[in-house]
Amino acid sequence: MTTMTARGPQRRAPGAVRRGLRRNLTAYGFLCGALICFAFFSWYPMVREFLLSFQKTNFVGPPEYVGLDNFQTVIEDSAFAPAWINTAMFSGLALIVGYAVPFVAAIVLNELRHARAYLRFVVYLPVMLPPAVAVLLFKWFYDPGAGLFNQILGLAHLPALSWLDSTSTALISLVIVSTWMNLGTGTLIYLAALQSIPSELYEAAELDGAGLFKRVWHVTIPQTKLILLVMLLLQIVATMQVFIEPYLLTGGGPENATVTVAYLMYQYAFSFGNFGGGGALGLMLMLVLMVFSAVYLRVSRDNQI
Amino acid sequence: MSHSTVESSSRPSRPVRPAPPPSPGHGKTRRSRAPKKKMERQFRGLVSPHTLNTRRGRTIYWIVLVTVVVGFTAIFVFPLYWMVTGALKSSEELATIPPSFFPTSIDWSVYAEAWDQLDLGLFLRNTVIYAVGAWLFTLAIDVTAAYALSKLRPMFGKLILALMLATLMIPPMVILLPAYLTVKDLPILGWNLLNTPWAIWLPAAANGFYIFLLKRFFDSIPRELLEAAEIDGATPFRILWSIVLPVSRPIIGVVSILSVVTVWKDFVWPLLVLPDSDKMSISVGISSLSAQMPQNVLMAALVIASIPAIVVFFIFQRSIMAGLTAGSLKG
């Protein structure tokens, strides 16, 4: 703030250099808060992530470099392979429902002339809930005894499931919560995209005799192709960081059936006190996600969105 | 839709372009259709208004409408209904099979019990402090930074912006551990920010997306407006305060809502940096005590924790949805 000395009207500096200097100083005065915050809480941690995964950190002495030891430790962990498989499975399963359903929902919502505000509100409601609330709520629904889901299955005369307690259904249970929480985001984004499709295209397609599905296939999808691709990448990156669901619902169990990479990373750091191992897992996850991020960056730059 | 009358000559179909935001194709005055009401949406989607007006079209439309409304209500509202009523039931009633759709006796005392047992007042107050502080820091830091990058254009401004936007490419989860270690022992300064609100406030302000949104908006403010003030001798801070901020209300609203809601919803970061039980945010506090609570008390706590979010959503729906689409089309 000290850089913003009032500029007296009579002292208009003749040199452009001097004015430029003053402008720069002022600008950096405005920027300093952000620079400090980014330096401490974004840029430095990014660098530290690389260092961390090659170090042994014990909080007593200074960290020492141990080469690839941390990577070896985590790769030899019996939970390593399940963590990656579960993360990929979670992401894949979440995409099957969480990717297609919002698009279809948006197409239908876009045709409706009534109750639009209500439907938009309702579909986004779960997104507004704190995720911990939604997850704990579903934990109760999954209760094998008096839980809502088994009650519904009972009403439909279907056999009860053990949901979170069985290796075969635990992961899909996590996917259900996660999808329920996030469906609204995609739906509203697609809805916005659909509303910008020019009506002429539909009219022309209809004059050419295209039926409903042909119009979706030849007009709606090509017109929203880009946003569909962007959302695909963003959703993959988001779902592969899954943490809160295993943390609150299963603790990674039963028998590692729901341990995910992010959860294993957390466990390494905060349960085993091995920040190096956690850092190594984080770095591997970062490298995988960077591939998707890079594609996303490429796509959005090429298309100037 | 204001320029609907000008749009009479339909232009030749342009090559496929991604979503020009204010779409001109909405208000079309086609031959036979008399302009009924000015305000009525002349918008059409997949299904033409003509098809909708046939008897079959109308029937299908109403069937779809009812299915969608019932389906959405069942999927998105019913779980919340179950949560609210679950908290009104006694433990015995919760355990009965099949469950009662309406609670047999409405007993609000469970809510009071949850409030006392989980110390929700404390958790709520903490969360408000974290959210409001994060909001103020975000505005103070990101607005000034975006203004400097947009209007003052210092040396290396482009580089700084690129570095800030680059942080958006890093998924937050993968720098969780180093960020935690940084907050635990701040480099150079050696401060330990764990269990202090600063651990929430300052990292929340380091958000490339807000800077991006603000800068993009500031870029659209005409230069002449600022130059006129500059000639009158206004300092850069004065220009920001009296000219830029008043015209930037919409985007500042969007950023405000986003920042408050993000901090309110966040779980992992407060879980790590605020481990003391009297410093916890509401999400972390409830989940840390969830295992020891009777089911109905836990549900009451969850209801109380969701009320602020739902109220905020109700009031600021428009800004929240604007922020959502701003995030999707750019980013």
Interface residues (C-beta under 8 A of the other chain):
Chain A: M4 A6 R7 P9 R23 N24 T26 A27 Y28 F30 L31 G33 A34 L35 C37 F38 F40 F41 S42 W43 Y44 P45 M46 R48 E49 L52 T57 I107 V108 L109 N110 E111 L112 R113 H114 A115 Y118 L119 R120 F121 V122 V123 Y124 L125 P126 M128 L129 P130 P131 A132 V133 L136 L137 F138 K139 W140 F141 G145 A146 L148 Q151 G154 L155 W180 G184 T185 L188 I189 A192 A193 L194 Q195 S196 I197 P198 S199 E200 L201 Y202 E203 A204 E206 L212 R215 V216 V219 T220 P222 Q223 T224 L226 I227 V230 M231 V237 M240 Q241 F243 I244 L248 A262 M265 Y266 A269 F270 F275 G278 G279 G282 L283 L285 M286 L289 M290 S293 A294 L297 S300 N303 I305
Chain B: S10 S13 V16 P18 A19 P20 P21 S23 P24 G25 H26 K28 R41 F43 R44 G45 L46 V47 S48 Y61 V64 L65 V68 V69 F72 T73 I75 F76 V77 P79 L80 W82 M83 G86 L94 A95 T96 I97 P98 P99 A140 I141 D142 T144 A145 Y147 A148 L149 L152 R153 P154 M155 G157 I160 L163 M164 T167 M169 I170 P171 P172 M173 V174 I175 L176 L177 P178 A179 Y180 L181 T182 V183 L186 P187 L202 P203 A205 A206 G208 I211 G233 T235 P236 F237 L240 V261 W264 K265 F267 V268 L272 I282 S283 V284 I286 S287 S290 Q295 L298 M299 L302 A305 S306 A309 I310 V312 F313 Q317 I320 M321 L324 T325 S328 L329 K330 G331
